[in-house]
């Protein structure tokens, strides 16, 4: 049937298999800090890469997956060759070496541009309207030239818009490609893996805007119906239950839309986080697959039992007893709820705990 092994049962050490065909549903992956959640997520992704042709996009806030090209010593030769032949593209933020993570400001939707500039379509109606009618060529974008043009127009509302852009300095972010290539161009070509390192930007809003730009483009192209697994590690950074900023509201709204309607277009979410209560409920409720590692908080366990009725409350509460690397798998991608000791990684994990210096 094409299943792949991701570990062994905790009792009995029997191989445990997942059905890759059932990743055409949204998946929720949960475990508190120290549970081995990110390492185990890598195990599942590696096996998907080995046993399917499904393209994978990873939003990676802690640069944990930037070494997916690097094969661990001792990996089976056939698996090493297959993983080594994959088209893996890694885009870095900040000062890390590698391809730059950049998007085009001019490609954002009007609502996203307004969110970046903190323009409310009602409270700031005139500035919002001026923004709607500010046309800039993506191939010739120059922020200084645009601001100068707005000022020289002589229209008071455009001068206010220019002042806002200059005062907020958002057009100076390193995120913008300034007319050059955008990461969305690469993603549209569907490399086998695209990793977006979101953690190195200077401005706290840049990771969310980068994700918003990518998700907007994917949604705009949804009628192409080209399958893509969208992995969001530490998903609470991008899919908050109560968004407060304009960028958070736009990003959460897009993720809610993909969760509700994306399946039929081949856009499948794989959300990884520490607590279910940190994810927007309208996204969480759309997940049909569950991977649960150690969770201690009674409130979180109660939430999981309520949302994921295909696993018993007793099975979910057992997560309190898990040691590192142990998990409960339940839902469409496995025949029945199963307790698993995760297998070994085949590629290098970039993010590791910092050890206490010893005398």
Secondary structure, 3 states (H helix, E strand, C coil): CCCEEEEEECCCCCEEEECHHHHCCEEEEECCCCCCHHHHHHHHHHHHHHHCCCCEEEEECCCCCCCCCCECCCCCHHHHHHHHCCCEEEEECCCCCCEECCECHHHCCHHHHHHHCCCCCCCCHHHHHHHHCCCCCHHHCCHHHHHHHHHHCCCHHHHHHHHHHHHHCHHHCCCECCCCCCHHHHHHCCCCEEEEECCCCCCCCHHHHHHHHHHHHHHHCHHHCCCEEEEECCHHHCCCCCCCCHHHHHHHHHHHHHHHHHHHHCEEEEEEECCHHHCCHHHHCCEEEEEECCCCCHHHHHHHHHHCCCCCHHHHHHHHHCCCCEEEEEECCCCCCEEEEECCCCECCCCCCCCCCCC
